[in-house]
Amino acid sequence: MLICPICQSALSAYENSLRCSNQHNFDRARQGYINVLPVQHKKSRAPGDNQAMVQARRDFLSAGHYAPLAERFAQLMQERQPQHWLDIGCGEGYYSAHIARALSESQGYALDISREAVKHACKRNAQTTWLVASMARLPLATASCQAIASIFSPIDWQEALRVLAPGGAVLRMGPCSDHLQELREQLYDDVRSYDDSKHLQLLPQGLQPIHSETLRFTLTLDDAQARSDLLAMTPHGWRANSARREAVINNTLTTTVAIRYDWIEKTET
């Protein structure tokens, strides 16, 4: 199932590590994850979210503010009952853990480029295989997955096409144009709309959308720490100026949560 990111040979368990036939070795960390992101594939010394961003996301999500999003995502995954599933850009593992509970009879893999994120994710579900890895070079064999989860995460469609089995699918979750609208209006003078279906125009031959739906609800955050965490886990935490960020943190926030789900199926054999 797992392949070497350097030579693409199969990886096998060897003591407390994974090793390929060319002797490329990847150790299992004491927390339980395996780092299969070679230094030559990194664009920086510590790619991905840092510890502060990971902690903010962990605290916000663990408080249940986005629980309806995770529950619906897990339900949609459960409807397909994949034998093997992969969560790309899993972050600190909140959504992956929901999927794993819904698919207790399936084997799950979850990866992120951030080592700090995966260190936290390992604590959420012991049955999931947690990996530090890049979406650009998925360490999974060709046609090995029946479902890929992409949650607020960039996706390399060609890599997704490669690892999906025929009839497998990507379940993508991303923001609608009015997601956090009221928050953005407080942070910026000009709040621009965008096409929340533009990702469908990027699909390569062999992938086609088969189902889309939207989930909306109103979120009220009375706690200053929750508002601070929300800013820290989104690009708004560094895009907006400090005065406007402070104003958001210091006052109760009521905003729209609007999320789009897309099932995108592999049609070619």
Buried (B, 14 or more C-beta within 10 A) or exposed (E): BBBBBBEBBEBEEEEEEBBBEEEBEBEBBEEBBBBBBBEEBEEEEEBBBEBEBBBBBBBBBEBEBBEBBBEBBBEBBBEBEBBBBBBBBBBBBBBBBBBBEBBEEBBBBBBBBBBBBBBBBBBBBEEBBBBBBBBEBBBBBEBBBBBBBBBBBEBBBEBBBBBBBEEBBBBBBBBBBBBBBBBBEBBBEEBEEEEBBEBBEEBEEBBBBEEBEEBEEEBEBEEBEBBBBBBBBBEBBEEBEEEBBEEBBEEEBEBBBBBBBBBBBBEEE
